[in-house]
Amino acid sequence: MDRKELASNYFKEGYSCSQAVVLAFKDLIDLDEETLIKVASSFGGGMARMREVCGCVSGMFIVEGLLHGYTDPKAGDEKTKHYTNLQSIAAKFREENGSIICRELLGGVQSTNPAPDARTPEYYKKRPCAELAGLAAEILDNYLKDKK
């Protein structure tokens, strides 16, 4: 199963969009699965269901940061390179979907309720999130392969 399918399936299992993307790359990251799930847990629903930056994009950023992030706070060139790479993958997601903002991707859906929606068949019919998670994983996977 490729990373696109993995991410989509993780979302369909009930993980948030950000968790689904991160879990699709767990084999590349030297952290246990529970820690990865927790790291990504705050970004679902466009950051805690506030419908801001799509959790799929946040998931890509988390993975890229864990794999290639900088650690020296004074390393300006490293930061610039890292941010350039992140902007590149975000731009690809935006190009494919028209936005990186959750509420825009959901057709204007807003939420102030922190409680997640029940994952019913109707939920999956009206939400593009499983497909977006798959696409984010595919974008990041292609980016990582090109980077080698």
Number of C-alpha atoms within 10 A of each C-alpha: 5 11 23 23 18 20 31 24 19 21 25 17 12 12 19 27 33 33 29 34 38 31 26 25 20 15 11 11 15 10 11 10 14 9 10 20 18 10 15 25 20 17 25 26 26 24 18 18 23 18 23 18 21 28 33 34 27 26 30 26 24 22 24 21 15 14 13 13 16 17 10 9 8 9 10 11 10 16 16 12 14 18 14 12 17 19 13 13 20 22 15 17 22 15 11 14 14 12 17 23 19 25 20 17 20 15 9 11 10 15 15 9 10 10 9 12 9 10 12 8 8 9 12 14 9 9 13 12 26 24 18 25 34 26 22 32 30 22 19 27 18 12 16 12 8 8 8 5
